[in-house]
Amino acid sequence: MRKLGVIGIGNVGVTVAYTIVSQGIADELVMIDANDKKVLAEKLDFEDAMPRMPYHTEIKIQDYADLKDADVVITAFGDIQASVRTGNRFAEFEINSKNAVEVGRKLKEAGFNGVLINISNPCDAITTILQQETGLPRNRVFGTGTFLDTARMQHVVGDYLHQDSRNIDGYVLGEHGNSQFNAWSTVRANNKLITEILSQAEIEALDSKPSEGAWTVASGKGYTSYAIATCGVRLAQAVMSNAKLFAPASVYVESLGTYIGYPAIIGADGVEEVVELKLNAKEEEQLARSVQYIKNHVAQLGKD
């Protein structure tokens, strides 16, 4: 039986849950949220839709014990309005660091031993706390990280070149936040290096477009939902089907000593391999700055 859990049924979490139910990705779905009325309402709404769906999903709510035998749990708790107001995902750190401690401990008490995928912001720091509190191996706890930011880059470059965004390869690396960067040396369009297709001036003009697009969505809607939910579900599917998906995510990189957006192979055991990239000197400096930014914020947790 394919069993998934979603913790945090806000705009992102409920989109994750709806994607799971509407696409028949799980036989059983467990939803948990701090708001009892909200999670019950979502459960009933899904069940009302079930007679018109081609799939059936058993839905349970509000009991961590039901997550003991879940294959994958996706965490999506938080207060995105704090990020939208400030333009900084670390604005959610104070509340989400507390949420992560509570959720991590409850998952541990429930005996959960599957794979944990974190969406909650700031993604890399919260993924760190969840791993520490659950006590799960680092490879079985990871975050969406720059999987979404990379998709935004693909979208921007694809539009500029009048190409399908799926024809664009490459990575956005680092923190899922203000210190992320487009690793242009890795970007290809139809297998041609972007540096051979576009001028340096064109690349510089595109450089900020992916993150600008993210804040356009967040400020216009008050949140983001479809793209990040799609990323979370895709990673969960990679685990459940042992897909060996090669993708950037918030993974623990031993050589860097932190969770950070970096390409890895995702399979049944979570992060099965972190794949080292050959970056240019500028990108290595950007990565180092991002590493330090994450570490500095995580270090503050023990001082508060």
C-alpha positions in Angstrom: 0.0 0.0 0.0 1.3 3.4 -1.0 1.0 5.7 2.0 1.8 9.4 2.2 1.5 12.1 4.8 1.3 15.9 4.6 1.9 18.0 7.6 0.7 21.6 7.3 -2.5 22.0 5.2 -2.2 25.6 4.2 -2.1 26.8 0.6 0.9 24.7 -0.3 0.0 21.6 1.8 -3.5 21.4 0.5 -2.2 21.7 -3.1 0.2 18.8 -2.4 -2.7 16.8 -0.9 -5.0 17.6 -3.9 -2.3 16.6 -6.4 -1.8 13.3 -4.5 -5.5 12.5 -4.5 -6.4 13.7 -8.0 -3.5 11.8 -9.6 -4.0 8.6 -7.6 -0.4 8.8 -6.2 -1.3 7.2 -2.8 -3.7 4.6 -1.6 -3.7 6.3 1.8 -3.1 9.9 2.7 -2.7 11.2 6.2 -3.2 15.0 6.7 -2.2 16.9 9.9 -2.6 20.6 10.7 -2.8 22.8 13.7 -6.3 23.9 12.6 -8.7 21.0 13.3 -11.6 22.6 11.4 -9.5 23.3 8.3 -8.1 19.8 8.0 -11.5 18.2 8.5 -13.0 20.5 5.9 -10.3 19.5 3.4 -10.8 15.8 4.1 -14.6 16.1 3.5 -14.1 18.2 0.3 -11.7 15.5 -1.1 -14.1 12.8 -0.2 -17.0 14.6 -1.9 -14.8 14.8 -5.0 -13.9 11.1 -4.9 -17.1 9.8 -6.7 -16.0 11.8 -9.7 -12.3 10.8 -9.7 -10.8 7.9 -11.4 -8.9 6.9 -8.2 -9.7 6.2 -4.6 -7.6 7.4 -1.7 -8.3 6.6 1.9 -7.9 9.8 3.9 -7.0 10.0 7.6 -6.4 13.1 9.7 -4.8 14.5 12.8 -3.0 11.4 14.2 0.8 11.1 14.0 0.4 7.4 14.9 -1.0 6.9 11.4 2.3 8.1 10.0 4.3 5.3 11.5 4.2 3.2 8.3 4.1 6.0 5.8 6.5 5.8 2.9 6.9 9.5 2.6 5.9 12.5 4.8 5.9 16.0 3.2 6.1 18.9 5.6 4.5 22.2 4.5 3.9 24.1 7.7 4.6 27.8 8.0 3.5 31.5 7.7 4.3 32.5 4.1 2.9 35.9 4.7 6.0 36.7 6.7 8.2 35.9 3.7 5.9 37.8 1.3 5.9 40.9 3.5 9.7 41.0 3.9 10.9 39.4 0.6 13.0 37.1 2.7 12.3 33.4 3.4 14.2 33.6 6.7 11.4 35.7 8.0 9.7 32.4 8.8 12.6 31.0 10.7 11.5 31.9 14.2 8.1 30.3 13.9 9.1 27.4 11.6 12.1 26.4 13.7 9.7 25.9 16.6 7.3 24.0 14.3 10.2 21.8 13.1 11.2 20.9 16.6 7.6 19.9 17.5 6.9 18.1 14.2 10.3 16.3 14.3 9.8 15.0 17.8 6.2 13.9 17.1 7.3 11.9 14.1 10.1 10.3 16.1 7.6 9.4 18.9 5.3 7.9 16.3 8.1 5.6 15.0 8.1 7.1 11.5 11.0 5.6 9.6 10.2 6.5 6.0 11.5 9.4 3.9 10.8 13.0 5.0 10.6 15.8 2.4 10.5 19.3 3.6 9.0 22.3 1.8 8.7 24.7 4.8 10.9 27.8 4.7 13.7 28.6 5.1 14.0 25.2 3.5 17.6 24.3 4.1 17.6 25.4 7.8 14.3 23.8 8.6 15.4 20.6 6.9 18.4 20.6 9.2 16.3 20.9 12.3 13.9 18.2 11.1 16.7 15.8 10.5 18.2 16.5 14.0 14.8 16.1 15.8 13.6 13.0 14.0 17.1 11.3 14.3 16.6 9.9 10.8 19.7 9.4 8.6 20.5 12.5 6.6 19.8 10.7 3.3 16.2 10.1 4.4 15.5 13.7 5.2 15.8 16.3 2.4 14.0 19.4 1.1 12.6 20.7 -2.1 15.4 23.3 -2.0 16.4 24.7 -5.4 14.3 22.1 -7.4 11.7 24.9 -7.7 14.2 27.7 -8.4 15.8 25.6 -11.1 12.3 25.1 -12.7 11.9 28.9 -12.6 15.2 29.3 -14.4 14.2 26.8 -17.0 11.0 28.7 -17.5 12.8 32.0 -17.9 15.4 30.7 -20.3 12.9 28.7 -22.3 10.7 31.7 -22.8 13.6 33.8 -23.9 14.8 31.3 -26.4 11.2 30.4 -27.5 11.9 26.8 -26.4 9.9 24.4 -24.2 11.3 24.8 -20.7 11.9 21.1 -20.5 14.6 21.5 -23.2 16.6 23.6 -20.7 19.0 21.8 -18.4 21.2 23.2 -15.6 20.9 24.3 -12.0 20.1 27.0 -9.5 22.3 26.2 -6.5 22.7 27.2 -2.9 20.1 28.4 -0.4 16.4 28.3 -1.4 16.4 32.0 -0.7 18.2 35.3 -1.2 21.7 33.8 -1.6 20.8 31.3 -4.3 22.4 31.7 -7.7 22.1 30.5 -11.3 25.0 28.3 -12.1 25.2 29.4 -15.7 28.1 27.2 -16.5 25.8 24.2 -16.0 22.9 25.5 -18.2 22.3 24.0 -21.6 19.5 24.5 -24.2 19.0 21.5 -26.4 22.3 20.3 -25.2 24.2 23.5 -26.2 25.9 25.5 -23.5 24.0 28.7 -22.8 27.2 30.6 -22.9 27.5 29.6 -26.6 24.0 30.7 -27.3 23.6 34.0 -25.4 25.9 36.9 -24.9 27.2 37.8 -21.4 24.9 40.8 -21.5 21.9 38.6 -22.2 22.8 36.2 -19.4 23.2 39.1 -16.9 19.8 40.5 -18.0 18.2 37.1 -17.3 20.1 36.4 -14.0 17.5 38.0 -11.6 14.4 37.0 -13.6 13.8 33.6 -11.9 13.7 35.1 -8.4 11.8 38.2 -9.5 9.1 35.8 -11.0 8.8 34.1 -7.6 8.1 37.3 -5.8 5.7 38.4 -8.5 3.7 35.2 -7.8 3.9 35.6 -4.1 3.0 39.2 -3.9 0.1 38.8 -6.5 -1.5 35.8 -4.9 -0.2 36.3 -1.3 1.6 32.9 -1.6 2.9 30.4 -4.1 1.4 26.9 -4.4 1.2 25.0 -7.7 4.9 25.0 -8.7 6.2 24.2 -5.2 3.6 21.5 -4.6 4.4 20.0 -8.0 8.1 19.8 -6.9 7.3 18.2 -3.6 5.1 15.6 -5.2 7.6 14.8 -7.9 10.3 14.2 -5.3 7.9 12.0 -3.3 7.1 10.0 -6.5 10.8 9.5 -7.1 11.1 8.0 -3.7 8.0 5.8 -4.0 8.9 4.5 -7.4 12.7 4.3 -6.8 13.1 6.5 -9.9 16.7 7.4 -9.4 15.7 11.0 -10.3 18.7 13.3 -10.9 17.6 16.6 -9.6 18.6 19.5 -7.4 17.1 19.5 -3.9 18.1 20.6 -0.4 20.5 17.7 0.4 23.2 17.3 3.0 26.6 17.8 1.2 29.3 16.3 3.4 32.1 18.5 1.9 30.1 21.6 2.7 28.8 20.5 6.1 25.2 21.7 5.5 21.9 21.1 3.8 21.9 23.2 0.6 20.4 23.2 -2.9 22.6 20.8 -4.9 22.0 18.0 -7.5 21.5 14.5 -6.2 20.0 11.1 -7.2 16.7 10.5 -5.4 15.4 7.0 -5.0 13.8 4.6 -2.6 16.2 5.4 0.2 15.9 9.2 -0.3 19.2 10.8 -1.3 21.2 8.0 -2.8 24.1 10.1 -4.1 25.1 13.7 -4.1 26.7 14.4 -7.5 29.6 16.8 -7.5 29.6 19.6 -10.0 32.5 21.3 -11.7 31.8 25.0 -11.1 33.8 28.0 -12.2 35.6 30.2 -9.7 32.7 32.8 -9.5 30.2 30.0 -8.8 32.4 28.4 -6.2 32.5 31.8 -4.4 28.7 32.1 -4.6 28.2 28.6 -3.3 30.6 29.3 -0.4 28.7 32.5 0.5 25.4 30.6 0.5 26.8 27.9 2.7 27.9 30.4 5.2 24.6 32.2 5.1 22.7 29.0 6.0 25.2 28.0 8.7 25.1 31.4 10.4 21.3 31.3 10.7 21.2 27.7 11.9 23.9 28.6 14.5 21.6 31.3 15.9 19.0 28.7 16.9 21.1 27.5 19.9 21.7 31.1 21.0 18.1 32.2 21.3 
